[in-house]
């Protein structure tokens, strides 16, 4: 769930940050250009004030001495204007020029800077020539290497526009400043995104922690640790309420199962005495009948079978109810001991019983594990014909120690493997073999109580492979207090 919730929160936060970042980036670019435009307006106003005193062409007014005097003064002012324009260009690299209304230059720097036929310089010149308000130049973005900022101001004398000052500015510095501003924005966005991701991790962890605890508790209950409970603390109120409801449900299920186990145990125990008395009367009755009476033999066999079923039911009820007494055990030694106990039966049936049981430790209840292995080996010998082999192998693998029992029997079909271990279930092909169908159920109950497991698979070329696993470390195995473990989280 966290893998789905966390990306959703991150995408939403990224969308919010981008929605704020783009307008901010545009604002930074506009502010940088506006700063340049204001500076150029100030510069053109200064040049316009100088150009007001140079309002006649150099070739005008040279007919008399007075005219020549005015011309000499105009020449000096024009030279001063030209020097200012040249110095301005040399220092700032900005093209600047003062042009009469007919586009003839009064002064310009560099010398080839003229009013073109079309383009932004011509548009700004025309607006200023007719004393119209000059529009702001188009926005120049950092990736527009050839972009320029053109600003024009009129030179006014006696209310008339006699010339126009035009500046054509490069934008390298402006674009670099914009990029620096954008870099600050990006750094801020990245920092905000990291903070948002951290907050999202904490938020999802806080929200989903009760879910993880609930999932772990559900798994524990599903594997037989019915006393596991969820601590109803932390997380949103809805999940705390769910935890309390789950605990109530688990209590109810545990009570129902306890009643069921108690009923099975009591019923099995109560039926054993009448059944024993019935079998005794059958034995007495058999003395009054001819030797080898088939009906008496059949009744005796069914009575004994019923006694075995009652014994197995009682064992299953006790196995599901008893707590495991876990201790560090030599699994190899215990498995070898159980193999030797079953060897006389194997020899009697003509089945080869092979043990490969090196030393391997694990955490298990020795009595429960012995009973589980007895049920598994008994099942293997029961279905293995004479001349075939049953192999018991012990091996440590990762966090578990495994006891693998393989037989040479007929095996099971794929759909039958899914049902093996269910109470009273037996394959239709093996109904003629004695047994109650509870042995492997008892094994599973005994192993589950100690944190172990049992699994079934095909054994090639034929037969069944049963794998019993127990944990190798105490941290993996449930302790006596596992029933209360999750309530203390």
N, C-alpha and C positions, 0 to 999 in steps of 0.2 A: 504493500500500500504506500509505503514511504517513497518508493521509486516512482510512483505515479503522482503523488501529492506534491513532492518537492519540485519537480520540473514545472508543474502548473504554477506554483507560487513564484518561482524564479522568472518564468515568462511574464507573469503579471507585473512583477516589480521592474523587470527590464523594460516593459512597455511604458510604465509610468516614468521611469528615468529618461527614456528616449523622448517621450512626449514633452518633458521639461527641457531636455538638453538641446533639441533642435531649435526651438525659438530662442533659447539663450545664445546658441552659436550664431544665429542670424543677427541677433541684437549686437553681439560683439563685433561682427563684421561691419554692420551699419555704423556703429559708434566710431570704429577706426576710420572709416571713409569720411564720416561727417567731420571728424577732427581735421582730416587733411583738407576738406573743402573749406572749412572755416579759416584755416591758415592761408589757403590760396586767395580767399576773398580779402583777407587783410593785406596780403601782398599786392594784389591787383589794385586795391584802393590806394596804397602808397604810391604805386607807379602812376596811377591816374592823377594824383595830386601833383606829381612832378611834371606829367605831360600837359597839365593845364597851361603851363607857361610856354609850351612849344606848340602853338596853335596854327602857325603858318608854315608853308612849305619852304624849304631852303632857297628855292629859285624865285620866290615871290618878293616884291617890294625892294628890288635892287635898282630902281630908276633914278633915285636922287640920293643925296647925302643922308637925309633922314631915314630913307628906306634902308640905306646900307647900314646905318646905326642899329636900326631894329633887327636887321638880318644878322649882324654880328652878335647881338644879344641872344637871338633865337638859336644861332649856331652853338653858342656856349651852353645854353640850356639843353639843347639836343644832345650835345656831347656828354654832358653830365648824365642825362637819362640813359644814353647808350652804355656809359661806363657802369651805371647801376645794374642795368640789365645783364651786362656781360659778367659782372661780379656775382650776381645772383645765380646765373647759369653755372659758373665755375664752382661755386660753393655747394649748391644744392642739386645741380644736374637737372634743373627744371627749365624747360623751354619757356621763354617769356617774350612778348612783343607788343608794341603799341602801333596800331594801324589806323590810318585815316579811314573815313567812311567809304572811300573808293578802294580800300584794301591795300593802298600803298603804305609801306612801312615808315613810321616815324623813327623807330629803333627796334631792334630785335637781337636776340641771342639764343642760339647761334645764328650766323649770318644767313643760313638757308631756311630759317623758320619763316614761312609765309602762310597766308590764309589759303587753304586749298579750295577746290571747286565744291567739294562735298566732304562729308564726314563730321565728326563731333566738334572739331575746331570751327568749321564753317557754321554749324548750327549755333554754337555759342556766340560767335561773332555777330551773326544776324540778329539774334535776340537782343544782345547788348546795343547794337547799332540803332535799333528802333526803340531803345530804352524800355524794353519789356523785361519783366522779371525772369531771370535765368532759372531754368529748371535744374534740380539736382541731377548730377551725372548718374548714369546707370551704375548699379552696384557692381563692383569688381571683386570677384571671388579669388581665393588663394590659388586656384588651379589655372586662372586666366593670366598666363605669363605676359601676353601682349597688351593687357588692359591698361588704360591711362585715364587720368582725371583731368578734365578740361574745365576751366573756370574763366569767365569773361566779365569785365566791368566797363561801363561807359565812361568816357572823359567828357564832362559837361562844362560848357562855358556859355554864360548868359542864357541858360535854360535849354541850350541846344547840345546835341551829341556831336562832338567834332571828331572823336576818335574812340577806339576801343582797345582796352588792355586785355590780352589773352595769355593765360598760362596753361601749359600742357605738362602735367606732372607724371613721372614714372611711379609705379605702384609697388616696386619691390619691397621697400621698407614697410609700407602699409600691409601688404600681403603677409610679410614675415611677422608683423605684430599680430595680425589676425590669427595666424597659425599658432603663435605662442598662447594667445587667448584660448584658442580651441584646445590646445594641449592641456591647459589648466582645467578646462571643462571636462575633457576626456578623463584626466586623472581623478577629478572629483567624481565623475560618473563611475569609474572603476572602483574607487574607494567606497562609494555609496552602494555599488552592486555587491562588493565583498561583505560589507556590513549587512546588506539585505539577505545575502546567502547565509551568513552566520545566524541572523535572526530567524530565517526560514528553517535552518537546521534545528535550532533550539525549539522553535514553535512546533515543527512536525514531531520532534522527539518528545516534547511534552504531551502533544495530542495522542501520539501513537504508542507511548509507553504502556498505558493500560491495555492496549490491544495486543502488544507483544506478550505481556504477562498473561493475558487471557488465552492467547494461543499456546503458550508454554503449558499453562495449567490444563487446557483441553487435551494437549498431547499426553500429559502425565496421566490424566484420568482415563484416556483411551488405551493407555498401555498398562492399566491396572492399578495405578496409585490413586485410589479413589478418595483419599483424604486430602489431596491437594486442593488448595483454595486460592482465590485471587484476593490480594490486598486491596480493599476499596479505598485507596488514597491516591491522590495525584490525578492529573488529567481533567478534561472538561466534566461538568456535572452529569452529562448524559452517559459518559463512559463509566463514571463512578456508580451511577444507578445500574448500568448494565452489569458491572462487577458484582454488586450486591444481589441482583437477580440471578446471576450465574451461580453464585455461592448457594443461594436458596435452592436452585434446581439441583445442584450437585448433592446437597444434603438430602434432598428428597430421593434422588436416584440411589444414593448410598443406603438410605433407610430401606428402600424397596428391595435392593439387592441383598441387604443383610437379612431381611425377612425371608427372602427366597432361599438364601443359603441355610438359614436356620430351619426352614421348613424341610428342605431336602435332607439336612443332617438328621433332624428329628424323625422324619418319615423313614429314612434308611435304618436308623437305629431301632425304631419301634417295630419295623417289619422283620428285622433279623431274628428276633426270638420266635414269633409265630412260624417263620419259615424254617427255622432249625427244628421246631417241634414237628412240623409237617414232614420234613425230610426223615426224621426219626421214625415217624409212623409208617412212612413208605418203606423204610428198611424192615420194620417189623412185619408189615404186610407181605413183603417179598418172600419171607420165610414160609408163608402159607401157600405160596403159588409155586408152580413147577419151575425147575431150574432153567434160566435163560429166557424167561418170559419177556417178550419184546416190549409190551406196554409198560411194565414196571421199569425196564431199562430206560425207556423214553422219558417217563415221568421223573425218574431219578436224575437224568441228564438235564432236563429243563429246570428242575429244582436247583441243581448246582449252578446252572447258568444264571438263574435269578439271584442266587446268593452272591455270585461274582459281581453282578450289576449293582446290587445294593452296596457291596464293599467299595466298588469304584465310585459310586455316587457319594458315599461318605468321605472317601479320600479327596474327591474333587471339592466338596464343600469345605473341608479342612484346609485344602491347598489355597483356595480363594480367600479364606478368612485369616490364615496365619500370617504374621509379619516375618520377614526374612531376617535371619541372624547372619549378617554378612561378615566374612573374615577373609583374610588373604589365604588362598588355598592353592596347593599344587594341583592344577587341573589334570596334568599328565598322570600323576600318581593316582588320583581318584578315578580317572577313566580306566587306567590299567587294572585297578582293583575290581571295577564293575565288569570288565571283560572277563577276568578270571572267574568271577562268580557265575557268569553265564556260559562258560566254556563247557561244563558237563552237558547242558542241554543242547548246545551246538553239536557236540560229539555224538550225542544220542540221535540227533536228526541227520547226521552226516554232512553238516555244513561247516566249512572252514571259517573259523573266527580269527581274524588277523588284527593285531593291535600295533599301532605306531604311535606311541605315547611318550614323547620326550618331555622333559621338565618344562613346564610353562605355568606361570602363576596367574591368578585372576581373583577378583572379589566375588565371592559366591557363598551361599548357605550350603555347606557340604551335604547336609541331609537332604535338602530340597533338590540339589543338583544330582545327587545319587539316585533319587527317586525318578527324576526326569530322564536320566540316562538309562535307567532300568526300563522305563516305558519305551524309549526309542529302540534300544537293543532288542527288547522282547518283540516289538513290532517287526523289526528287520528279520529276526530269526523265524518268526511266525510265517512270513510270506516268502522266505527263500527256500527253494527246493533243495533236496540232497544233491551234493556235488558242486553246488555254487558257493560263493564266498561272501562273507560280511566283513567289512573293514572299518575299524575305528581309528581315526587319525586326529591327533591334537597338534595345533599350531598357533603360535602367537602372531597376530597381524594388526599392527597399528594400535588402536586403543582397546582392542578386544582380543580375547583368546577363544579360539573356535574348536569345537569337537565335531568332526564330520563323520557321520555313520552312513556308509553306502552298502546296499545289498544287491543281490543278483536275482531278485524276484521279478514278477511281471511288470512292476511299476504302475504308474497312473497316467491317465490321459490329461491333457492340458486343463480341461474344464474341471477335472477331479482334483487337481492340485489346489485350485482355489477354495475347495471345500474341506480339504483334509485338516483335521484338528477341530472341526465342529463337533459338538456333543452328539453322540449316538450315530454320527454319520459313518457309513461304511460303503465302499464301492459295491455296486450290484454284482460285480464279477467275483467278489470275495466273501459273499454271505455265508458260504459253507465253512469258513474258517472261524474257529471259536474266538470270542471276544465281545466286549460290550460297546466298543466304539468310544470309550472315554479315556483311554490311556494317553493319547497325544493331547487331549484337552487338559488332562491333569498336568502333563509336562509343561504345557504353555503357561498354565496358572502358576506353577512352581517357579518357573524361570522369570516370569514377568514380575513377580513379587520381589525378586532380587536384582532387577534392572537388566536381566538377560533377555534373550530372544531365541526363537526357533523358526527356521525357514525350511521350505521343501522345494526340491527341484528334481529334474530327470537325471538319471545316472546312465551314461552310455556304456555298453550298447543297450542294456535294459536294467530296470530296477529303479530304486528310489534313493535320493540323496537328501539326508537330513542334517542341517547345520545348526548346532547349538552354540550360542555366543554368550560370553559373560564379560563384563568390563574388566580392564587390567588395572585401572586406577580408581582410588577411592572417590576422586572428584566426579567421576562419571557414574559410579554406582550410587543408588539411593541408600541413605542410611535409615536407621530406625526412625529418625525424626523427619524423614522425607514427607511424611503426611502433613507436616506443618511448615515445610520449607518455604512455600510460596507465600504464605501469609505473613512472612517476616520481610518481604522484599520492600 
